[in-house]
Amino acid sequence: MKFVSTRNRKNPVSFTEAMFKGLAPDGGLYRPESTPDLSRFFDSLAGDVPFSKLASGLTAELLGPEISPETAENIIRDAFDFEPVLRKIREGMFVLELFHGPSCAFKDFGASFLASAMNHLLAEKSGNDDDRAIIITATSGDTGSAVARAFHGKDRIDVVILYPSGRVSPLQEKQLTTLGGNVTALEVDGSFDDCQRMAKAAFTDPSLAGLPLSSANSINLGRLLPQSFYYIWAYTRMLSQSKGDFAFIVPSGNFGNITAGLYAAAWGLPVKRFVAATNANDVVPQYLKSGLYEPRPSQATYSNAMDVGDPSNFERLNDLYDSRVDIFRNHFEALSVNDKTTLNTIARVEKDYGYLCCPHTAVGWRAAELYREKNPDIPVVVLSTAHPGKFTEIVEQATGRPPELPSALLELADREKEAVPVGSADEDLRKWLIRRFG
Ligand SMILES: *Cc1c(COP(=O)(O)O)cnc(C)c1O
């Protein structure tokens, strides 16, 4: 498979090039040049196929012949020592837990694949010890911690993380700022949108063209493609659970997660129902309603990893659906859930089913309930994007008790924060990069 920019279909590039460039030179996002038909691959899947086997098979299907089946297996072996978990919560309602990786959020899937693929392909590409990559990534919380963990200790790669000061949870901040080594955290005096804009500007800045910059945001194809794997895995697990159709409900911010699912559907996955669940940052639900796409500054909510006012993957979806709202509407629905309902949902799901979920998952759960009011016979799989222990304050506010922390997070409490404060202008990042790497 080759890849082209969303803004220019002419210059197809390899996966390696798309992955290391991050953003296309014309400012567009890379997307698959064509839509492969994987129906036969999907039909051949058994209901108990191991995640790693499925993932290496898909990597080879999608990225061959550039990536051989052997390299695909090596990439997957180094990337995934964790798996998704499908849990039935009540009749017709399932959660797909995607938080069993090192940073306890779904972004571990994309980040771990990306780090492993870059590491393998950098070594294969060069044989030259000087070949390095610098990853720049903007985060509203979870991307940064997943990326930091995935790349930590990879000796050919430096990682620079931009996060909005005071807008990530204390625990997220610890995850971002306590690794050290090849990971540097820049604490930006601004919003997540500022961080994202600064990172984007660095990639197209001619004065930085000499640096081997790469991104690890959800704009990077190397993160996006592997996110399709768990949709396909969930499909195999649902074969025994639901006779017919079911719907994926996806808590969404930058819309990378749902884009990966919609790609899988385009490749022939026999699941065609998708619902994007947003918090008050509802530009996409509004777009599906009115046909007008009106980006605006993000608004802080309890599900802060979804506080995005102009989702970067909207450009990929526009490309996939010819910028036509009627085609969008054929492929997915979108619902918005406010903060008050998010808190209520966390409390209610715990009380009714003994299941504790994070605020993002709660947005998804509530959207799933609303979806089922209209479609009572369709089972739903709600993607659970983070462990509730990552959001102690909010979960405690909802239930009256702090959640238990997974051990990966407990260890962080005693570590010292190390972050470099920077301003929110493109120039602030440019200057820092040149001082550090120039
Ligand atoms: C990033 C994130 C989301 C949103 O995912 P997108 O791909 O940006 O739509 C949802 N929940 C959590 C916990 C996240 O970290």
The ligand as a Gaussian input file, in Angstrom:
#p B3LYP/6-31G(d) Opt

LIG

0 1
 C       -7.107000      10.680000      22.971000
 C       -8.214000      10.193000      23.791000
 C       -9.515000      10.185000      23.297000
 C       -9.872000      10.726000      21.938000
 O       -9.279000      10.011000      20.884000
 P       -9.164000      10.683000      19.424000
 O       -8.432000       9.699000      18.616000
 O       -8.390000      11.967000      19.625000
 O      -10.537000      10.953000      18.968000
 C      -10.503000       9.634000      24.096000
 N      -10.230000       9.170000      25.326000
 C       -8.991000       9.168000      25.849000
 C       -8.772000       8.645000      27.221000
 C       -7.938000       9.672000      25.092000
 O       -6.722000       9.675000      25.606000

